[in-house]
Amino acid sequence: MSVIFPFQLPTTGVFSFCNCISSTERYQLLADTDVQRARVRDVLKRAKRSNIQDMLEVVKTIEDYIPYVFTIKEGLEAGDLLLDAEIVTSWRLPLTASHLHLVENQRVQVPTIYFEISMTLLTYALSLLSLGEETYQVGQSEEKWKQATAHLLSAQAVLTYLSTHPLQLGSAPPLDLHPSTLTPIIKLISGSLHLLVVYKSLPSTTSTSKPPPASLMSRISIYGLEQFSAALSLLSAPFQNDALQNWLQDAKSYATAVAQRYMAVERESKGDVGSAIAFCVAARAEVKSGTAAEILKHSSKFLQKRPNISGSSSSSSSGGGGKQKDGIQVNIRALRSELEDLENSYRTQNDRVMFQKIPDVKEIKRNWPSGREVVAPRSEWAPPKSLVDWDSAEDVVEESRHGVKIAYSGQGQYY
């Protein structure tokens, strides 16, 4: 199952701090910063060309660079570093630029170190999202679930910092860095975190643990639905990304179908078979509408491992490479079949024993429970401690051409 929308990562042009700042005393710091930035540029270029084995390399490379660029910023603000020329870095915007692959997006240049820091943090957050997706797809052990959740939470914390601490980017900052663009992505992540909970809790033929209460899972699914709906409504007009909007609509529709399926199970357990049948009808309609089915097309991992959301013992099919598309379609049909089997079982029970009226779908939607948040956001991401104590002009840590190990909020939380 797709956990998060596959955001593109930005790329950046060549730049040297040594060409903009002259400091005999801090030359090594400037040179080391240039080395770290060159590593970031290289790893992003390789990621764009799909020459990266895993996203962990991208995340760790950016993490190594962050303390250096923040240290340079603080040195400039303290007046200990002086500019010989303006700091002008260039980045290709990943969110609001054209997503047509016929023409490569032009780089945007903003003459301030704050633009460099903001784009670095945005890239860091997006790479964490990709790492979360990658971690989930690699395996679905308890440890992998925790890792994927941690990556999404870290990305959310970084984006929250960016949206609530707008840096000095002038009167017209790039739209990618504007709170109106970042806020819907933060909402999307919140929805995805709750989809992860749903994926983990769905029954499977290999699971021996007792499933959580259907009433709880329906509310968790509804909370995800609410977050995806909020993200859709908050997308600003200039933020024209049809792929993102479609993904959000599909995720919203999928969360709706799962919530209805759990509500059907809950109602049947309480003897309200008529309402259970109505919820099954509504859930099947969501899958058949073509919107929920679209997100399922991106969901081969989830459907192959956890196809049995109704509790029946249907077998799963797996396929890779050229067989993946057919396998996905088989799993979509299996999901529809399971919902039909569940509905047929309830109808049989109703016809033979309960004899209850089946309410209209519109009627049952008026009685939905509220959503429930079970994965709270982390505290806001905090910038790393400076490598130099600019007040006393003493090094906090020994500078090294091979980098330094700095502890800061969110760093290294991979495992």
N, C-alpha and C positions, 0 to 999 in steps of 0.2 A: 504494500500500500504506500502510496506517496505520502510522505510526512509533511513536506514543505514545498512551496513553489520553487522551481529551479532558477533562482535569480542568477543573472550573469555577473561575473566578477569584473571589476574595472581593470584597465591597464594604465600604465603611467609612462611618461617620457623620461629621457635622461636628465639628470640634474645633479649638481654638486654644491654642497654647502661651502666647501673650501673656496669656491669661486665668488661667493657672495659675502663671506665673513672672513676677515683676517685676524688671527690671534695666535701669536707665538706661544703663549702660555697654554692655550687650549687647542692647539693644532691637532693633537692626537685625537681629542674628542670629535673634532670636525671630520677628520679622516675616517675614524671608526663609524661615524654616522653615515658618511657617504658609502662606506662598504655595506652597511646594513641596508641602506636604501637600494643599492644596486642589487642586492639579493632579493629584495621584495619585487623589484621590477622584473627580474629574471623569472622568479617563480610564478608571477602573474601571467607573464608571456607564455610560459610553458603550460600553465593551466588553461589558458585560452585555446592553445593548440592541442589540448588533451594529452599532453606529454607528462602528466603528473600521475604517479601511482596511487596516491591517496591525498585527501585534503588536509591531513594532519601536517604535512610539510608546509603547506601554504599558511596555516594558522600559526605554526611555531615560528616561521620566518617573520611574519608580521609582528608577532609578540616580541621577538628579539629587537625589532626596530622601534617599537613604541617608546620605550624608555629614553632612547637617544633623541628622538624628535621633540619629546616633551622637555628634555633637558635643554636643548637649543632654544626652545621657546622661552623657557624661564630665564635663561641667560640674557636673551634679548630684552625681556621685560625688566630685568634687574639692571640693565645698562652695562653689564660686564662684557657682553658681546656686541660689537658694533657692525652695522651693515656697510659693506663697500658697494653693494648693488642690491636691488630688490630681489627678494626670494620669489621666483615665479616658477611654479611647478605646473605640469599639465597632466590631466587625467581624462580618460574617456568615461562619461557618465553611464552608470549601469542601469538606472531605473527609468529615467524620463526621456532618454534619447531614443532615436528610432530603433526598432527591433527588426527592421528589414535587413536581411543578410546580404542584400545585393551591394550595399554601400556601407563601408565601415564608418562608425560614428566618429565625428571629429573630436579631437581633444579640446578640453576647456581649460583655459588658463586664468588664474586669479592671483594677483601679485600680493600674497601674504602667506606667512607660515601657517596661519590658522586654516587656510584652505588645504594645505598639505596634511595637517593633523586631522581635519574633518574627513577628508577622503580616505585617509589611512584607517580611521576608526570605522567608517562605513564599510570599507573593504574587509576589515577584520570581522565585523558582524555578519556580513554576507558569507564569508568563508566558514564561519562557525555554523551557519545554517546548512551549508553544503556538507560540512563534516557531520552534522546531526543526521542528515538524510543518509549519508554514506554509512555511518555507524549502524543505523537501523537496518539498512539493506544487507549488511554483512552477516548479521545474525540476530536472533531474537531471544537470547538468554537474558536472565534477570540483569546481569551486569551490562549488557548492551542496551537494554531499555533505560537503565540509569544514565549511561553515557550519552545516549541520544537526547534524553531530557535535559541533561546538564548543558549540552552544547546549545540547545535552543534557548534555555534560560540565560546563558551568558550572552548570546546574541541580542536577546531582548533587553538585557541590562545596558549593553553598549548603545543600542539605538535609543533607549530612554535617556541616557546621558546626552547624546547628540541632540535630541529634540528639546530637552529642558535646559541645556547649556549652549545656546547658539553662540558660536565664536565670532570674532570680529571679521565678518566677510563682506562688509559694505551694505549698501541699501538694497541691493538686488542679488542675494546669494543664489547659487545654482539650485534649481528646484529639487534636485536629489537630496539636498541637505536641509530643506525646509521642513519644519514640523508637520505641515499639512501632507507631506509625502511620507514622512517616517511614522506618523501615528497609525495609519492603516496597516502598515507592515507589523507594527507592534501588536495590533489587534489580531492580525493573521497568525502571528507566532503563538499568541495565547490560545487561539482556536486549535492550532496544530498540537500544542502540548496536551490538550484534552482529547484530541483524536488518538494520540499515543496511548493514553489511558484506556480508551475504548479498544484499541487494537490488542493491547495486552490482556484485556479482560474477556475478550470474545472466546467462547469455548473452542477447543480443538481436540482432535482424537488422541493427541499425545499428552494432553494436560491431565494431571491427577488432582489438582487443587480445586477446591469448591468455588464455583463461580460467584462473583459478588451479587448482591441483590439487584434484581432488574429495575426496581424503583430508583436506586442510586445511579445505575448506568444510564437510564433514560435522562435523568437530570444532568449528568455529565455531558451527554451527547447534545442536549439542548443548550448547555452553556457554550459548547463549541460552535453550534449553529448561531448563537447570538453574537459571538465574536467575529465569525466570518461575515455575518450580516452587517455588523458595525464597520468592518473593514471596507466592505463594498460601498457603504453609504458615505464613507469619509474620503474615498478616492477623489481627489480634486480634478477639475476639468482638464487642466494641462497634463495630468498624469495619464496619458493615453497608452495603456499597455493592455491590449486586448487579451493576451495570453494570461496575464495575472487576473484580470477580471473574470475570464472563463474558469480559471482554476478555482477562484473563490466561489463562484456560483456552483461549480461542481462539488466542492467541499461542503458548501452549505446544504446542497441537496442530499449528499451522502449522509451528513450528520442528521438530517431530518428523517431519512429512511431508517437509520439505526435506532434513533430515539423512538420511532413508532413501533419498531419491532420489539424493543424492550418493553414498551408500554402494553403491547399486546400480551406478552408473557405475564406481566404483572396483573393485568385485568383478568386473565384466565385463572391465575392462581387464587384470585379472590372470588371466583364464581361468576364474574361478569363476562361471559363468553360472547355476548352480543357485541360489546365494545371491543373485545379482543379481535373479533372478525373484522370490524371496521378499521382497526389499526393495521391489520394485515393488508387489507385492500389499499389503504393509504400508502403503506410502505412499498407495495408492489408498483403502485402508480409512480412513485418517485424513481424507482429503478427503471421502469419502462419509459419514463419521460424523455430519456436521452441525456439528461444533465447528470444525474447520479452515475449513469453508466459511463460517462466520460471520465470521471475520476477513477472508476474501477479499471479503465484501460491503462491507467498509470500504476496499477496496484498489483502487479503480478506477484510480488514478494508476499504481500499480505494474503492474497487469495490462494496462493499455493500452499502457504503454511497454515492459514486459519480460515478455511472455506466454510466451516460448519457453524454458522452463527445462530442456527435454530436449535442446536443440540442434537440433531440427527446424525447418524453415522454414515455420512456420505464420504466417499474417497476424494482425495485431492489429486490433481494432476499438475505436474511440473514440466516446464519446458524452458529451454534457453535458446539463444541464438535465433535462427530462423523460425523455430517453433514457438517462440514466445507469444506472438500475436494470437495464434490459434488457441494456445493454452489460456490466454486471458479471456477470449470469447467463450471458451468452454466454462470457465469459472463464473463468468457473468450469468450464463444460462443456468449454471448450478445454483447460484444465489437466487435467481428468480424461481427456480424449481423448489428450493427449500422453503421460500416464502409461500409458494402455492401449497406445498405439503402442509405447512403449519396452518394455513387458512382452511384447507380441506379437513384437517383433523378437528379444528374448532367447529366447523360447520356440521360435521358428523355428530360431534358431541351435542351441539345445539339442537339438531333435528331429532335426536333420539332421546335426550334427557332434559335439556335446559329449556328449550322452546322460548328463547328470549328474542325480543325485537332487536334487529341490527340497526344501530343509529346511523344517521347520515355522517359522512366524513367531515362535513363542515361543523357538525355538532360536536364531535369528539375533539376537534381542534380548539374549541373554546374552553376546554377543560384541561389544557396542558399544564403540567407543573412548571415551576420556575427552574431556570438553569442553576447548576451548582458548580462553583469553582473549587477544584481540588488541587490545582497546581498554582500556587501563588507566585507572583513575580519575585525575583531576587531583589535585594537592595541595589540601588543604583551603582553602576560601574564607577570606579574611582581611578583617576590617572595614577601612573606609577610614581614612586618617589624619585626625585631628581638624582642623577648620577653625580651631581656636583652640588655642594652646599654653597650657593652663590652669595649668601649673606656673609659667610666667613671665608669664601674663596678657597675652601678645602674640598678635596675629593671625598665623597661619601664612600665610594668603592674604588678599587683600583681599576683604571681603564685598561682595556685589553683589546687588541685587534681581533681577538676571537670572541668578543662579546662578554657580557657580564650577566650574572644571574640575579634578577631582581624579583622580589615578591610583590605582586599587586593584585587588585581585585580581578578575579576571573582567570588569572594566568595559569596555564598548565593544568586546567581541570579537564583532563581527557579521560582519565580512568578512575 
